[in-house]
Amino acid sequence: MIEWREEKTAIGIAPLARLAESLAAPDALRLASLAGRGFAVVVAPAARETVAGHLAMEPDERGGLLCGSLYADERGAVAAVAVRAAVPAVDFSSSGVSLRMETGVWDRAREALAPGEIVVGWYHSHPGLGAFFSGTDRRTQAAFFRHAFSLGWVIDPLRREEAWFAGEASAPLPAERVVHLAP
Ligand SMILES: [Zn+2]
């Protein structure tokens, strides 16, 4: 039923300081305050706007992939996942809380990657249902987004709710660890 292909690419990890340097002071301070508590997610305005525009007020479930990069602390542990861009799936079929994305979205995501970037996760909507991971979502996450840093972002555009999950086991990411950068 799900026909995605998983990309097999070497994963580049940059120093966290490089990310911090690129942020406005309040965002950099927020990121620093999260150190040592598992990785933070840093969402660029462009990614958020693409996702919001794709999902806005649509009664059907939609989704896509997230492009970005990884940053490690001095010990080499992943300290931040930066989400730079979102790639909407154009042919997206779903029923209830299940979903399917066209395979071409992987090709477009790969073309959208900047040097050093990877597909860091996926997003999809639950219009009016609330922001949670269904059993299907957990299976999708486990099958295609099983790195510890792999993100699952679910949004209810009608209720204006969002939730983030990470890794093969779809562990919930606390909201305070998600930094939405100011435009
Ligand atoms: Zn779902």
Backbone and ligand atoms as CSV (ligand in chain L), in Angstrom:
chain,resi,resn,atom,element,x,y,z
A,1,MET,N,N,0.846,-1.199,0.000
A,1,MET,CA,C,0.000,0.000,0.000
A,1,MET,C,C,0.878,1.244,0.000
A,2,ILE,N,N,1.859,1.269,0.882
A,2,ILE,CA,C,2.781,2.398,0.866
A,2,ILE,C,C,3.949,2.054,-0.043
A,3,GLU,N,N,4.273,2.953,-0.941
A,3,GLU,CA,C,5.243,2.609,-1.974
A,3,GLU,C,C,6.452,3.543,-1.976
A,4,TRP,N,N,6.732,4.124,-0.832
A,4,TRP,CA,C,7.849,5.062,-0.819
A,4,TRP,C,C,9.164,4.321,-0.921
A,5,ARG,N,N,10.121,5.033,-1.454
A,5,ARG,CA,C,11.488,4.519,-1.446
A,5,ARG,C,C,12.278,5.301,-0.413
A,6,GLU,N,N,13.094,4.595,0.323
A,6,GLU,CA,C,13.923,5.303,1.293
A,6,GLU,C,C,15.253,5.647,0.658
A,7,GLU,N,N,15.658,6.880,0.871
A,7,GLU,CA,C,16.930,7.326,0.330
A,7,GLU,C,C,18.091,6.745,1.125
A,8,LYS,N,N,19.099,6.288,0.451
A,8,LYS,CA,C,20.312,5.812,1.119
A,8,LYS,C,C,21.431,6.797,0.783
A,9,THR,N,N,21.639,7.739,1.669
A,9,THR,CA,C,22.680,8.726,1.430
A,9,THR,C,C,23.563,8.842,2.662
A,10,ALA,N,N,24.785,9.253,2.444
A,10,ALA,CA,C,25.658,9.541,3.579
A,10,ALA,C,C,25.080,10.740,4.321
A,11,ILE,N,N,25.035,10.657,5.624
A,11,ILE,CA,C,24.428,11.711,6.414
A,11,ILE,C,C,25.517,12.632,6.946
A,12,GLY,N,N,25.442,13.904,6.542
A,12,GLY,CA,C,26.396,14.877,7.024
A,12,GLY,C,C,25.884,15.556,8.275
A,13,ILE,N,N,26.775,15.757,9.216
A,13,ILE,CA,C,26.392,16.432,10.457
A,13,ILE,C,C,27.352,17.588,10.694
A,14,ALA,N,N,26.785,18.784,10.851
A,14,ALA,CA,C,27.595,19.988,11.033
A,14,ALA,C,C,27.634,20.355,12.518
A,15,PRO,N,N,28.629,21.161,12.921
A,15,PRO,CA,C,28.685,21.596,14.324
A,15,PRO,C,C,27.497,22.489,14.687
A,16,LEU,N,N,27.003,22.299,15.899
A,16,LEU,CA,C,25.853,23.078,16.361
A,16,LEU,C,C,26.139,24.574,16.317
A,17,ALA,N,N,27.405,24.943,16.560
A,17,ALA,CA,C,27.758,26.362,16.570
A,17,ALA,C,C,27.420,27.027,15.236
A,18,ARG,N,N,27.544,26.253,14.150
A,18,ARG,CA,C,27.246,26.830,12.835
A,18,ARG,C,C,25.774,27.215,12.730
A,19,LEU,N,N,24.911,26.371,13.296
A,19,LEU,CA,C,23.485,26.701,13.296
A,19,LEU,C,C,23.221,27.903,14.189
A,20,ALA,N,N,23.809,27.885,15.395
A,20,ALA,CA,C,23.572,28.968,16.346
A,20,ALA,C,C,23.978,30.315,15.753
A,21,GLU,N,N,25.097,30.314,15.012
A,21,GLU,CA,C,25.577,31.562,14.405
A,21,GLU,C,C,24.599,32.129,13.382
A,22,SER,N,N,23.815,31.245,12.780
A,22,SER,CA,C,22.910,31.689,11.719
A,22,SER,C,C,21.588,32.200,12.275
A,23,LEU,N,N,21.385,32.061,13.578
A,23,LEU,CA,C,20.091,32.424,14.162
A,23,LEU,C,C,20.119,33.821,14.765
A,24,ALA,N,N,18.940,34.444,14.845
A,24,ALA,CA,C,18.803,35.685,15.604
A,24,ALA,C,C,19.055,35.370,17.076
A,25,ALA,N,N,19.492,36.379,17.824
A,25,ALA,CA,C,19.908,36.157,19.214
A,25,ALA,C,C,18.859,35.439,20.063
A,26,PRO,N,N,17.584,35.836,20.009
A,26,PRO,CA,C,16.603,35.131,20.869
A,26,PRO,C,C,16.484,33.648,20.527
A,27,ASP,N,N,16.533,33.346,19.230
A,27,ASP,CA,C,16.429,31.946,18.816
A,27,ASP,C,C,17.675,31.160,19.225
A,28,ALA,N,N,18.843,31.803,19.117
A,28,ALA,CA,C,20.086,31.146,19.514
A,28,ALA,C,C,20.084,30.859,21.016
A,29,LEU,N,N,19.571,31.819,21.800
A,29,LEU,CA,C,19.490,31.625,23.251
A,29,LEU,C,C,18.529,30.487,23.584
A,30,ARG,N,N,17.426,30.468,22.879
A,30,ARG,CA,C,16.429,29.403,23.105
A,30,ARG,C,C,17.054,28.057,22.803
A,31,LEU,N,N,17.788,27.983,21.691
A,31,LEU,CA,C,18.442,26.735,21.309
A,31,LEU,C,C,19.457,26.323,22.385
A,32,ALA,N,N,20.232,27.304,22.863
A,32,ALA,CA,C,21.245,26.992,23.883
A,32,ALA,C,C,20.592,26.473,25.157
A,33,SER,N,N,19.412,27.003,25.465
A,33,SER,CA,C,18.725,26.599,26.702
A,33,SER,C,C,18.244,25.154,26.629
A,34,LEU,N,N,18.184,24.611,25.434
A,34,LEU,CA,C,17.686,23.240,25.261
A,34,LEU,C,C,18.807,22.212,25.272
A,35,ALA,N,N,20.047,22.684,25.388
A,35,ALA,CA,C,21.191,21.778,25.297
A,35,ALA,C,C,21.108,20.689,26.361
A,36,GLY,N,N,21.477,19.490,25.976
A,36,GLY,CA,C,21.545,18.383,26.916
A,36,GLY,C,C,20.226,17.719,27.225
A,37,ARG,N,N,19.159,18.135,26.547
A,37,ARG,CA,C,17.845,17.545,26.816
A,37,ARG,C,C,17.292,16.836,25.584
A,38,GLY,N,N,18.165,16.186,24.855
A,38,GLY,CA,C,17.719,15.590,23.597
A,38,GLY,C,C,17.774,16.639,22.528
A,39,PHE,N,N,17.581,16.248,21.274
A,39,PHE,CA,C,17.765,17.227,20.208
A,39,PHE,C,C,16.592,18.187,20.106
A,40,ALA,N,N,16.905,19.373,19.606
A,40,ALA,CA,C,15.895,20.381,19.337
A,40,ALA,C,C,15.534,20.335,17.859
A,41,VAL,N,N,14.344,20.798,17.533
A,41,VAL,CA,C,13.919,20.943,16.148
A,41,VAL,C,C,13.813,22.431,15.866
A,42,VAL,N,N,14.474,22.870,14.804
A,42,VAL,CA,C,14.471,24.282,14.438
A,42,VAL,C,C,13.789,24.406,13.081
A,43,VAL,N,N,12.651,25.085,13.059
A,43,VAL,CA,C,11.828,25.134,11.853
A,43,VAL,C,C,11.955,26.502,11.200
A,44,ALA,N,N,12.440,26.513,9.968
A,44,ALA,CA,C,12.590,27.771,9.236
A,44,ALA,C,C,11.224,28.287,8.791
A,45,PRO,N,N,11.079,29.615,8.721
A,45,PRO,CA,C,9.793,30.188,8.296
A,45,PRO,C,C,9.340,29.662,6.937
A,46,ALA,N,N,10.279,29.468,6.016
A,46,ALA,CA,C,9.894,29.016,4.672
A,46,ALA,C,C,9.238,27.642,4.720
A,47,ALA,N,N,9.780,26.757,5.544
A,47,ALA,CA,C,9.188,25.415,5.669
A,47,ALA,C,C,7.796,25.517,6.278
A,48,ARG,N,N,7.688,26.326,7.326
A,48,ARG,CA,C,6.393,26.469,7.992
A,48,ARG,C,C,5.351,27.054,7.035
A,49,GLU,N,N,5.762,28.040,6.231
A,49,GLU,CA,C,4.814,28.678,5.318
A,49,GLU,C,C,4.384,27.726,4.210
A,50,THR,N,N,5.330,26.931,3.718
A,50,THR,CA,C,4.969,25.954,2.684
A,50,THR,C,C,3.951,24.953,3.224
A,51,VAL,N,N,4.215,24.468,4.433
A,51,VAL,CA,C,3.311,23.493,5.042
A,51,VAL,C,C,1.948,24.130,5.310
A,52,ALA,N,N,1.960,25.329,5.871
A,52,ALA,CA,C,0.698,25.996,6.198
A,52,ALA,C,C,-0.121,26.245,4.938
A,53,GLY,N,N,0.553,26.676,3.868
A,53,GLY,CA,C,-0.150,26.930,2.613
A,53,GLY,C,C,-0.708,25.662,2.003
A,54,HIS,N,N,0.022,24.577,2.142
A,54,HIS,CA,C,-0.415,23.296,1.581
A,54,HIS,C,C,-1.618,22.740,2.329
A,55,LEU,N,N,-1.647,22.932,3.640
A,55,LEU,CA,C,-2.659,22.282,4.469
A,55,LEU,C,C,-3.844,23.184,4.784
A,56,ALA,N,N,-3.722,24.481,4.512
A,56,ALA,CA,C,-4.685,25.448,5.025
A,56,ALA,C,C,-6.117,25.104,4.664
A,57,MET,N,N,-6.914,24.936,5.672
A,57,MET,CA,C,-8.362,24.791,5.537
A,57,MET,C,C,-8.779,23.703,4.549
A,58,GLU,N,N,-7.940,22.727,4.330
A,58,GLU,CA,C,-8.313,21.629,3.441
A,58,GLU,C,C,-8.992,20.537,4.255
A,59,PRO,N,N,-10.137,20.051,3.782
A,59,PRO,CA,C,-10.854,19.033,4.556
A,59,PRO,C,C,-10.240,17.640,4.434
A,60,ASP,N,N,-9.370,17.445,3.416
A,60,ASP,CA,C,-8.751,16.130,3.240
A,60,ASP,C,C,-7.332,16.142,3.795
A,61,GLU,N,N,-6.843,14.959,4.149
A,61,GLU,CA,C,-5.477,14.845,4.651
A,61,GLU,C,C,-4.493,15.096,3.526
A,62,ARG,N,N,-3.463,15.826,3.841
A,62,ARG,CA,C,-2.384,16.091,2.893
A,62,ARG,C,C,-1.056,15.910,3.614
A,63,GLY,N,N,0.013,15.811,2.838
A,63,GLY,CA,C,1.303,15.647,3.491
A,63,GLY,C,C,2.453,15.835,2.536
A,64,GLY,N,N,3.637,15.661,3.061
A,64,GLY,CA,C,4.834,15.824,2.251
A,64,GLY,C,C,6.077,15.506,3.066
A,65,LEU,N,N,7.204,15.887,2.514
A,65,LEU,CA,C,8.486,15.583,3.142
A,65,LEU,C,C,9.165,16.853,3.637
A,66,LEU,N,N,10.079,16.680,4.567
A,66,LEU,CA,C,10.814,17.792,5.159
A,66,LEU,C,C,12.300,17.652,4.841
A,67,CYS,N,N,12.892,18.724,4.332
A,67,CYS,CA,C,14.324,18.743,4.005
A,67,CYS,C,C,15.055,19.588,5.042
A,68,GLY,N,N,16.236,19.156,5.406
A,68,GLY,CA,C,16.992,19.941,6.371
A,68,GLY,C,C,18.327,19.315,6.680
A,69,SER,N,N,18.868,19.686,7.827
A,69,SER,CA,C,20.201,19.196,8.161
A,69,SER,C,C,20.329,18.940,9.654
A,70,LEU,N,N,21.373,18.209,9.968
A,70,LEU,CA,C,21.630,17.791,11.351
A,70,LEU,C,C,22.815,18.553,11.909
A,71,TYR,N,N,22.737,18.838,13.196
A,71,TYR,CA,C,23.831,19.528,13.881
A,71,TYR,C,C,24.156,18.774,15.162
A,72,ALA,N,N,25.445,18.647,15.420
A,72,ALA,CA,C,25.885,17.872,16.588
A,72,ALA,C,C,26.580,18.765,17.602
A,73,ASP,N,N,26.488,18.371,18.875
A,73,ASP,CA,C,27.210,19.091,19.929
A,73,ASP,C,C,28.662,18.617,19.967
A,74,GLU,N,N,29.410,19.098,20.965
A,74,GLU,CA,C,30.842,18.791,21.040
A,74,GLU,C,C,31.099,17.297,21.203
A,75,ARG,N,N,30.125,16.592,21.780
A,75,ARG,CA,C,30.314,15.158,21.995
A,75,ARG,C,C,29.930,14.338,20.758
A,76,GLY,N,N,29.441,15.040,19.736
A,76,GLY,CA,C,29.076,14.339,18.510
A,76,GLY,C,C,27.644,13.845,18.485
A,77,ALA,N,N,26.877,14.154,19.529
A,77,ALA,CA,C,25.475,13.747,19.559
A,77,ALA,C,C,24.632,14.741,18.759
A,78,VAL,N,N,23.621,14.259,18.061
A,78,VAL,CA,C,22.731,15.156,17.330
A,78,VAL,C,C,22.027,16.067,18.328
A,79,ALA,N,N,22.256,17.375,18.185
A,79,ALA,CA,C,21.701,18.347,19.121
A,79,ALA,C,C,20.567,19.153,18.502
A,80,ALA,N,N,20.528,19.202,17.183
A,80,ALA,CA,C,19.457,19.942,16.522
A,80,ALA,C,C,19.191,19.358,15.146
A,81,VAL,N,N,17.921,19.362,14.784
A,81,VAL,CA,C,17.493,19.023,13.426
A,81,VAL,C,C,16.853,20.281,12.861
A,82,ALA,N,N,17.465,20.834,11.838
A,82,ALA,CA,C,16.950,22.054,11.235
A,82,ALA,C,C,16.087,21.687,10.030
A,83,VAL,N,N,14.854,22.153,10.037
A,83,VAL,CA,C,13.923,21.923,8.926
A,83,VAL,C,C,13.928,23.184,8.070
A,84,ARG,N,N,14.548,23.109,6.893
A,84,ARG,CA,C,14.693,24.285,6.044
A,84,ARG,C,C,13.550,24.433,5.054
A,85,ALA,N,N,13.087,23.309,4.526
A,85,ALA,CA,C,12.089,23.378,3.455
A,85,ALA,C,C,11.145,22.191,3.549
A,86,ALA,N,N,9.963,22.386,2.994
A,86,ALA,CA,C,8.984,21.306,2.911
A,86,ALA,C,C,8.647,21.071,1.451
A,87,VAL,N,N,8.453,19.806,1.104
A,87,VAL,CA,C,8.108,19.438,-0.269
A,87,VAL,C,C,6.750,18.747,-0.245
A,88,PRO,N,N,5.698,19.433,-0.700
A,88,PRO,CA,C,4.363,18.830,-0.665
A,88,PRO,C,C,4.247,17.665,-1.637
A,89,ALA,N,N,3.510,16.648,-1.225
A,89,ALA,CA,C,3.160,15.566,-2.139
A,89,ALA,C,C,1.929,16.016,-2.924
A,90,VAL,N,N,2.009,15.909,-4.255
A,90,VAL,CA,C,0.904,16.405,-5.072
A,90,VAL,C,C,-0.200,15.372,-5.235
A,91,ASP,N,N,0.199,14.116,-5.368
A,91,ASP,CA,C,-0.791,13.047,-5.518
A,91,ASP,C,C,-0.869,12.328,-4.184
A,92,PHE,N,N,-1.835,12.690,-3.418
A,92,PHE,CA,C,-1.877,12.261,-2.025
A,92,PHE,C,C,-3.250,11.665,-1.766
A,93,SER,N,N,-3.300,10.392,-1.481
A,93,SER,CA,C,-4.597,9.776,-1.228
A,93,SER,C,C,-4.663,9.313,0.216
A,94,SER,N,N,-5.831,9.447,0.777
A,94,SER,CA,C,-5.976,9.059,2.167
A,94,SER,C,C,-7.430,8.740,2.450
A,95,SER,N,N,-7.649,8.014,3.482
A,95,SER,CA,C,-9.012,7.788,3.950
A,95,SER,C,C,-8.948,7.667,5.456
A,96,GLY,N,N,-9.844,8.367,6.129
A,96,GLY,CA,C,-9.817,8.339,7.581
A,96,GLY,C,C,-8.478,8.797,8.090
A,97,VAL,N,N,-7.818,7.969,8.869
A,97,VAL,CA,C,-6.524,8.358,9.405
A,97,VAL,C,C,-5.389,7.623,8.708
A,98,SER,N,N,-5.646,7.114,7.512
A,98,SER,CA,C,-4.567,6.498,6.737
A,98,SER,C,C,-4.147,7.454,5.637
A,99,LEU,N,N,-2.995,7.214,5.086
A,99,LEU,CA,C,-2.554,8.099,4.032
A,99,LEU,C,C,-1.566,7.396,3.127
A,100,ARG,N,N,-1.451,7.918,1.943
A,100,ARG,CA,C,-0.462,7.410,1.007
A,100,ARG,C,C,0.100,8.586,0.228
A,101,MET,N,N,1.390,8.599,0.052
A,101,MET,CA,C,2.027,9.657,-0.724
A,101,MET,C,C,2.604,9.085,-1.993
A,102,GLU,N,N,2.560,9.876,-3.043
A,102,GLU,CA,C,3.149,9.454,-4.310
A,102,GLU,C,C,4.661,9.316,-4.162
A,103,THR,N,N,5.222,8.388,-4.906
A,103,THR,CA,C,6.658,8.145,-4.789
A,103,THR,C,C,7.463,9.318,-5.346
A,104,GLY,N,N,6.876,10.069,-6.289
A,104,GLY,CA,C,7.610,11.171,-6.911
A,104,GLY,C,C,8.035,12.241,-5.933
A,105,VAL,N,N,7.355,12.311,-4.784
A,105,VAL,CA,C,7.717,13.339,-3.819
A,105,VAL,C,C,9.144,13.120,-3.316
A,106,TRP,N,N,9.588,11.859,-3.296
A,106,TRP,CA,C,10.973,11.593,-2.881
A,106,TRP,C,C,11.951,12.172,-3.896
A,107,ASP,N,N,11.612,12.043,-5.171
A,107,ASP,CA,C,12.495,12.593,-6.210
A,107,ASP,C,C,12.558,14.116,-6.104
A,108,ARG,N,N,11.399,14.742,-5.906
A,108,ARG,CA,C,11.396,16.205,-5.810
A,108,ARG,C,C,12.113,16.675,-4.541
A,109,ALA,N,N,11.943,15.916,-3.463
A,109,ALA,CA,C,12.651,16.282,-2.229
A,109,ALA,C,C,14.156,16.187,-2.435
A,110,ARG,N,N,14.592,15.141,-3.134
A,110,ARG,CA,C,16.036,14.988,-3.363
A,110,ARG,C,C,16.568,16.153,-4.195
A,111,GLU,N,N,15.768,16.572,-5.187
A,111,GLU,CA,C,16.182,17.709,-6.007
A,111,GLU,C,C,16.204,19.002,-5.205
A,112,ALA,N,N,15.393,19.073,-4.166
A,112,ALA,CA,C,15.306,20.300,-3.367
A,112,ALA,C,C,16.394,20.384,-2.308
A,113,LEU,N,N,17.128,19.296,-2.096
A,113,LEU,CA,C,18.128,19.295,-1.034
A,113,LEU,C,C,19.293,20.216,-1.374
A,114,ALA,N,N,19.668,21.040,-0.408
A,114,ALA,CA,C,20.897,21.818,-0.535
A,114,ALA,C,C,22.061,20.906,-0.140
A,115,PRO,N,N,23.284,21.290,-0.491
A,115,PRO,CA,C,24.438,20.445,-0.123
A,115,PRO,C,C,24.453,20.128,1.376
A,116,GLY,N,N,24.670,18.867,1.697
A,116,GLY,CA,C,24.719,18.454,3.089
A,116,GLY,C,C,23.370,18.151,3.707
A,117,GLU,N,N,22.297,18.426,2.956
A,117,GLU,CA,C,20.964,18.201,3.512
A,117,GLU,C,C,20.469,16.790,3.220
A,118,ILE,N,N,19.485,16.403,4.017
A,118,ILE,CA,C,18.816,15.122,3.841
A,118,ILE,C,C,17.310,15.322,4.050
A,119,VAL,N,N,16.543,14.297,3.745
A,119,VAL,CA,C,15.129,14.300,4.135
A,119,VAL,C,C,15.094,13.982,5.622
A,120,VAL,N,N,14.687,14.968,6.419
A,120,VAL,CA,C,14.730,14.795,7.875
A,120,VAL,C,C,13.401,14.291,8.446
A,121,GLY,N,N,12.374,14.192,7.598
A,121,GLY,CA,C,11.113,13.689,8.114
A,121,GLY,C,C,9.965,13.962,7.161
A,122,TRP,N,N,8.770,13.900,7.702
A,122,TRP,CA,C,7.568,14.087,6.895
A,122,TRP,C,C,6.545,14.868,7.704
A,123,TYR,N,N,5.568,15.408,6.994
A,123,TYR,CA,C,4.468,16.109,7.672
A,123,TYR,C,C,3.162,15.666,7.037
A,124,HIS,N,N,2.095,15.767,7.813
A,124,HIS,CA,C,0.774,15.552,7.220
A,124,HIS,C,C,-0.285,16.151,8.118
A,125,SER,N,N,-1.489,16.252,7.562
A,125,SER,CA,C,-2.563,16.922,8.287
A,125,SER,C,C,-3.618,15.934,8.767
A,126,HIS,N,N,-4.279,16.336,9.837
A,126,HIS,CA,C,-5.453,15.640,10.374
A,126,HIS,C,C,-6.559,16.680,10.526
A,127,PRO,N,N,-7.189,17.055,9.424
A,127,PRO,CA,C,-8.162,18.163,9.529
A,127,PRO,C,C,-9.314,17.839,10.479
A,128,GLY,N,N,-9.395,18.598,11.546
A,128,GLY,CA,C,-10.488,18.450,12.494
A,128,GLY,C,C,-10.379,17.261,13.425
A,129,LEU,N,N,-9.334,16.467,13.288
A,129,LEU,CA,C,-9.205,15.242,14.091
A,129,LEU,C,C,-8.276,15.421,15.287
A,130,GLY,N,N,-7.474,16.485,15.253
A,130,GLY,CA,C,-6.491,16.680,16.301
A,130,GLY,C,C,-5.123,16.210,15.867
A,131,ALA,N,N,-4.097,16.733,16.518
A,131,ALA,CA,C,-2.708,16.434,16.152
A,131,ALA,C,C,-2.201,15.263,16.985
A,132,PHE,N,N,-2.279,14.076,16.414
A,132,PHE,CA,C,-1.787,12.869,17.089
A,132,PHE,C,C,-1.267,11.928,16.019
A,133,PHE,N,N,-0.593,10.897,16.426
A,133,PHE,CA,C,-0.131,9.882,15.484
A,133,PHE,C,C,-1.044,8.666,15.575
A,134,SER,N,N,-1.665,8.315,14.473
A,134,SER,CA,C,-2.486,7.107,14.424
A,134,SER,C,C,-1.587,5.880,14.330
A,135,GLY,N,N,-2.182,4.714,14.404
A,135,GLY,CA,C,-1.420,3.483,14.226
A,135,GLY,C,C,-0.762,3.433,12.862
A,136,THR,N,N,-1.479,3.909,11.830
A,136,THR,CA,C,-0.908,3.960,10.487
A,136,THR,C,C,0.283,4.905,10.448
A,137,ASP,N,N,0.151,6.039,11.121
A,137,ASP,CA,C,1.250,7.006,11.146
A,137,ASP,C,C,2.480,6.390,11.813
A,138,ARG,N,N,2.249,5.651,12.898
A,138,ARG,CA,C,3.375,5.008,13.591
A,138,ARG,C,C,4.044,3.973,12.694
A,139,ARG,N,N,3.228,3.238,11.946
A,139,ARG,CA,C,3.813,2.247,11.032
A,139,ARG,C,C,4.588,2.940,9.920
A,140,THR,N,N,4.050,4.049,9.413
A,140,THR,CA,C,4.751,4.815,8.379
A,140,THR,C,C,6.082,5.332,8.906
A,141,GLN,N,N,6.032,5.877,10.110
A,141,GLN,CA,C,7.255,6.396,10.732
A,141,GLN,C,C,8.293,5.278,10.888
A,142,ALA,N,N,7.848,4.130,11.396
A,142,ALA,CA,C,8.773,3.017,11.644
A,142,ALA,C,C,9.356,2.478,10.344
A,143,ALA,N,N,8.564,2.534,9.274
A,143,ALA,CA,C,9.010,1.944,8.013
A,143,ALA,C,C,9.952,2.864,7.243
A,144,PHE,N,N,9.709,4.173,7.295
A,144,PHE,CA,C,10.421,5.084,6.398
A,144,PHE,C,C,11.219,6.175,7.098
A,145,PHE,N,N,10.991,6.368,8.375
A,145,PHE,CA,C,11.650,7.472,9.098
A,145,PHE,C,C,12.183,6.938,10.415
A,146,ARG,N,N,13.108,5.980,10.316
A,146,ARG,CA,C,13.472,5.257,11.527
A,146,ARG,C,C,14.777,5.694,12.148
A,147,HIS,N,N,15.439,6.712,11.584
A,147,HIS,CA,C,16.586,7.259,12.301
A,147,HIS,C,C,16.084,7.931,13.586
A,148,ALA,N,N,16.947,7.997,14.588
A,148,ALA,CA,C,16.543,8.618,15.860
A,148,ALA,C,C,16.087,10.059,15.655
A,149,PHE,N,N,16.678,10.724,14.648
A,149,PHE,CA,C,16.353,12.136,14.402
A,149,PHE,C,C,15.206,12.311,13.417
A,150,SER,N,N,14.683,11.231,12.851
A,150,SER,CA,C,13.642,11.359,11.819
A,150,SER,C,C,12.358,11.923,12.425
A,151,LEU,N,N,11.866,12.989,11.812
A,151,LEU,CA,C,10.740,13.735,12.368
A,151,LEU,C,C,9.417,13.353,11.715
A,152,GLY,N,N,8.385,13.351,12.531
A,152,GLY,CA,C,7.013,13.247,12.043
A,152,GLY,C,C,6.229,14.421,12.598
A,153,TRP,N,N,5.766,15.295,11.700
A,153,TRP,CA,C,5.070,16.524,12.110
A,153,TRP,C,C,3.620,16.384,11.674
A,154,VAL,N,N,2.711,16.382,12.618
A,154,VAL,CA,C,1.292,16.255,12.280
A,154,VAL,C,C,0.572,17.529,12.715
A,155,ILE,N,N,-0.288,18.001,11.832
A,155,ILE,CA,C,-0.932,19.300,12.016
A,155,ILE,C,C,-2.433,19.163,11.796
A,156,ASP,N,N,-3.193,19.759,12.707
A,156,ASP,CA,C,-4.627,19.913,12.463
A,156,ASP,C,C,-4.861,21.374,12.109
A,157,PRO,N,N,-5.005,21.676,10.809
A,157,PRO,CA,C,-5.107,23.083,10.413
A,157,PRO,C,C,-6.428,23.721,10.851
A,158,LEU,N,N,-7.430,22.916,11.127
A,158,LEU,CA,C,-8.712,23.473,11.545
A,158,LEU,C,C,-8.684,23.843,13.029
A,159,ARG,N,N,-8.102,22.966,13.835
A,159,ARG,CA,C,-8.000,23.261,15.270
A,159,ARG,C,C,-6.749,24.059,15.609
A,160,ARG,N,N,-5.889,24.247,14.605
A,160,ARG,CA,C,-4.619,24.949,14.818
A,160,ARG,C,C,-3.782,24.254,15.887
A,161,GLU,N,N,-3.644,22.947,15.761
A,161,GLU,CA,C,-2.805,22.167,16.666
A,161,GLU,C,C,-1.690,21.510,15.873
A,162,GLU,N,N,-0.571,21.269,16.537
A,162,GLU,CA,C,0.499,20.511,15.909
A,162,GLU,C,C,1.154,19.626,16.953
A,163,ALA,N,N,1.786,18.562,16.505
A,163,ALA,CA,C,2.558,17.692,17.386
A,163,ALA,C,C,3.702,17.112,16.573
A,164,TRP,N,N,4.779,16.804,17.277
A,164,TRP,CA,C,5.975,16.266,16.638
A,164,TRP,C,C,6.347,14.942,17.274
A,165,PHE,N,N,6.803,14.032,16.436
A,165,PHE,CA,C,7.254,12.727,16.896
A,165,PHE,C,C,8.604,12.451,16.246
A,166,ALA,N,N,9.364,11.558,16.865
A,166,ALA,CA,C,10.695,11.303,16.320
A,166,ALA,C,C,11.087,9.839,16.489
A,167,GLY,N,N,11.822,9.358,15.517
A,167,GLY,CA,C,12.435,8.049,15.598
A,167,GLY,C,C,11.493,6.914,15.252
A,168,GLU,N,N,12.077,5.741,15.211
A,168,GLU,CA,C,11.349,4.546,14.792
A,168,GLU,C,C,10.113,4.289,15.658
A,169,ALA,N,N,10.207,4.645,16.956
A,169,ALA,CA,C,9.113,4.369,17.883
A,169,ALA,C,C,8.124,5.526,18.009
A,170,SER,N,N,8.263,6.540,17.142
A,170,SER,CA,C,7.358,7.699,17.181
A,170,SER,C,C,7.284,8.309,18.582
A,171,ALA,N,N,8.442,8.558,19.180
A,171,ALA,CA,C,8.465,9.169,20.506
A,171,ALA,C,C,7.969,10.612,20.414
A,172,PRO,N,N,7.053,11.035,21.281
A,172,PRO,CA,C,6.582,12.418,21.244
A,172,PRO,C,C,7.723,13.382,21.561
A,173,LEU,N,N,7.788,14.465,20.798
A,173,LEU,CA,C,8.780,15.508,21.064
A,173,LEU,C,C,8.090,16.617,21.847
A,174,PRO,N,N,8.598,16.957,23.034
A,174,PRO,CA,C,7.974,18.033,23.802
A,174,PRO,C,C,7.951,19.338,22.997
A,175,ALA,N,N,6.853,20.072,23.124
A,175,ALA,CA,C,6.685,21.296,22.335
A,175,ALA,C,C,7.806,22.296,22.591
A,176,GLU,N,N,8.359,22.303,23.822
A,176,GLU,CA,C,9.403,23.285,24.123
A,176,GLU,C,C,10.693,22.994,23.365
A,177,ARG,N,N,10.823,21.800,22.791
A,177,ARG,CA,C,12.021,21.485,22.028
A,177,ARG,C,C,11.867,21.814,20.552
A,178,VAL,N,N,10.718,22.373,20.176
A,178,VAL,CA,C,10.494,22.770,18.788
A,178,VAL,C,C,10.562,24.291,18.719
A,179,VAL,N,N,11.554,24.782,17.997
A,179,VAL,CA,C,11.778,26.222,17.884
A,179,VAL,C,C,11.326,26.674,16.495
A,180,HIS,N,N,10.229,27.418,16.455
A,180,HIS,CA,C,9.778,28.006,15.185
A,180,HIS,C,C,10.459,29.356,15.031
A,181,LEU,N,N,11.370,29.441,14.083
A,181,LEU,CA,C,12.123,30.681,13.904
A,181,LEU,C,C,11.206,31.803,13.436
A,182,ALA,N,N,11.489,32.989,13.912
A,182,ALA,CA,C,10.722,34.152,13.497
A,182,ALA,C,C,11.039,34.464,12.031
A,183,PRO,N,N,10.032,34.938,11.255
A,183,PRO,CA,C,10.281,35.278,9.836
A,183,PRO,C,C,11.311,36.400,9.724
L,1,ZN,ZN,ZN,-2.081,10.725,10.468
